[in-house]
Amino acid sequence: MPAWNELLNETKAAGSVHDVLRRKYLKRLSNHTKRNTIIYYSGWLQKPHLLKEPGISLGISDSDKNGFMSVIHKLDRDKGLDIVLHTPGGDMAATESLVDYLRSMFGNDIRAIIPRLAMSGGTIIALSCNKIVMGKESSIGPIDPQFGSMAANGLLQEFKRIRVEIKKDPTSALLWEPILRKINPGFITECENAVAWSHEMAERFLKSNMFKGQRNAQARIDQIIK
């Protein structure tokens, strides 16, 4: 008869009903493909109220790498990797770091599986793979860096519109003043740099894997980024 603490540890290891079902179907997928299979997903659609909680991130962050290291530890590198993605994106530096880590483990033998949504940094992770598998209900979003709830591209477009309207009619500056007052010095430049970085990152990942050695690769990559 095992001790009580041993039974508790076994119960924790077995996980909840959700854990049991998740492992069951991941195992079936892995057995079918004969490849390592991991899942990286966020509950941003199911729990949007958590976005307002301080210190809680539902997007890609540096702390996620600990989870990747834990599940990839001791996997057979020769089997490649399938990563099931469902994420709104997140920090650009963390996205680049995660891709660099995955490639250091599996080289270019990484395939993205997107059952529902992969946005922003999630799209960039998908573009870094050699293949993307999607269903009819799946979608990937623009590689648009986010600052909290604001999209960098959207903010830049609005700032450009403000400049045009004020130049055309200087009295409209009074209407735009409340919005301009909220923009901190250097923030526009930060948005421009983030957008340029996302484009450079996507181009580099596509060129070094999915379109490596292909004819007309640059033209196709430019079209994808556009």
N, C-alpha and C positions, 0 to 999 in steps of 0.2 A: 504494500500500500504506500503510495507516494505521500510525502509530507504536504501540509496545507499550502505552504509557500510555493512548492513545486506545481501544485494544481493551479494556483493563481497565475504563475508564470506561463503555464501551458495555455490557460484561457486567454491571457493577453496576446500570446503569440498567434493563436487561432484568429483573433480579431472579431469584429462585429459581422453581422450578416452581410453588410455591404462589402467588407473586406473579403469574405469568403467568396462571394459572387464575382468580385473584381478579379481575384486571383484565378478563379475557375476559368473565366473567359479569356484572360490574358494568356493562361497556360494553353488553352485550346488554339488560340491564334499562333502562339509560338510553335506549338507542335505542327501546325499546318504549314507554316512558312519555313520551319527549321532554322529560325533566326532568333536572336535575343530580342525580347519585346518589353519595353517599359512604357509607362503612361505618365504624362505630365499635363495636369489639368488644373483649372482654377474654377472656383464657384462664383465668379463675378456675375453670372446671369441669375443664379439661384439666390444669392445673398447680397444684393446691391446695397443694402443698408450698412454693410460692413465697410463700404468705401468711405463712410463718414466717421468711422471710428479712428481715433488717433493711434498711430503705431501699427496699423493693420494694412498690409499690402496684398492685393489680390492679383498683382501683376508680376512680371519677371523681376527678380531682385538677386543681389549677390548671395543672399542666404540660401537660395535654391540649390546652389552648387553642392551643398552638404548632402542634400537628398539624392542628387545625381551620383555623387561619389559612393553613397551607401548602397544604392541598387545596382550600380555597375561593378562594384567590387567583386572579384572572383568570376565574372562572366567570361565565357570563352570568346576572346577577341576575333577569332577566325570566323565566327558565325555572323559577323556584322551586327547591325542594330536597326530595329524598327522602333520609332518613337511616336506614340499616339499623342497628338497635340490638341489641346483645347485651352486657349489662353487669349486674353485681351492685349497681350504685349506688356511692355514695361520699360525698365531702364535700359538704355542703349549699351552702356558699358557692360552691364550684366549679361545682356544678350550676346555680345561679342565674346565675352569670357566663357559662357556656356558652350558656344559653338566651338571655340578653340579647344576646350576640354574634351568634348565629344570626339572631335577629329584626332586629338592626341591618343584617344583610346581605340578608335575604330577606323581611322583614316577617312577615306571618302565613302566607305561602305555603310552609309546611313540612309535610311528611307523614312520619310515623314508620312504618317497616316492621320488624316484630318476628318473625323466623323462629323464634325459640326462647324466650328469656327476657329480660325487662327488669325489674329489681327496684329498689325504693327510689328513689334519684335517677334511675335509668333510667326508672322509671315516670313521674316528674315531667317528665322531658324529653319523653316520649311525650304526656303530658297537655297540654304546651305547644303541641303541633302542632294543625293544623286537622283532621287525620284520622289514624287509627291502623289500619294494615293488619296482620292477623294470620292465621295458619293454624290448623287444628284442633289442631296440636301446640304452639301458642304460648301463652304466659302472661305476664301482668304481675303484679308483686307489690305488697304494701302500701307506702304511702309512709312507711316506718318508718326514721328515721335510725339509722345504725349507729355504734357506738363500738368500733372494732376488730372483734371477733367478737361483741359484745353488741348486741342490739337495744334501743333506748331505751325503746320501749313495754313490752317484756318486763321490763326492769329496774324500770320504774315500777310495773308490776302486782305484781311480787314484793315490792317495798318496801311497797306498800299491804297486801299479804297479811301481811307481817311485823308491821306496826303493829296490824292487827286481831287477830292471834294473841297478841301480847304483851299487848295490852289485855285480851283475854279470859283469858289465863293468863300472868301475869308471870314464872312460872318458865321459860316457853319462851324467854325472852330468852337463856338460856345456850346453847340450841341454835342460835339465829340469830347469836350474837355473832361467830363466825368470818367469816360473810358480811358483816355490818355493818362489821367492822373493815377490810375491803378497799375500802369505799366512801369515797372522798376527800371532804373538805368541799366543798360547792358542786356536786358531781357530779349529784345528784338535780335540782337547779335547772337545771343545764345540759341534762339530758335533757328536762325539761319545756319548756324554751325551744326545743330542737331540734324537738320534736314539734309545738309550736305554729307554728314557722317553716315546717315542711314543709307543714302544713295551709294556712297563709296563702299560701304560694307556689303550691301546686296550685290553690287557689281563684282567685288572681289570674290565673294562666296560662289556666285554663279560661274564665274570664269574658271575657278579652280576645281569645280566638281561637275555640276550638271551639264555644262557646255564645254568642258575641257576637251581641247583637240578638235572641236567641231567646226565645220565651215560656217562662215557668216556668224560666228558666235557673238561678236561685239554688237552687230546690228540687232540681233535677237535680244541680247541683254539690255540694250538701250531701250528697246520697245517695252520690255517687261517692267523696267524701272519707271518709264514714262506712264 
